[in-house]
């Protein structure tokens, strides 16, 4: 549990740094795509994620890197959080967001612990996610979560 918290905090802070500094990476999946609203939509998505981290953990973070896929009002994010001053790096975070009422909302913040049957790397996690969220485009979901996360949040 603590490791998942640390991973969430780290992922969020790193993504905020890049967002705040204007440096970022966007990963467009084969059918999922980078946000069509450009940096504005990207900022809205990452801001929603940052608010969720603050609400859950009391940390104000920025993201130094983020991979973002968007389709049909859904967004999948892998992000690397750091403290706003850049002194602290936190564990990476993954999140599923949905556009609701004109604003992006985090609807799922999966844990990233290895060998945990309830976390993102579990073989049945993504199929369970699709069952719980009808209409979720499979194209935005990671094919290999560990590999994709590792390519975003490298030291």
Buried (B, 14 or more C-beta within 10 A) or exposed (E): EEEBBBBBBBBBBBBBBBBBEEEBBBBBBEEBBBBEEEEEBBBBBBBBBBBBBEEBBEBBBBBBBBBBBBBEEBBBBBBBBBBBEBEBBBBBBBBBBBBEEEEBEBBBBBBBBEEBEEBBBBEEBBEEBBEEBEEBBBBBBBEEBEEBBEBBBEE
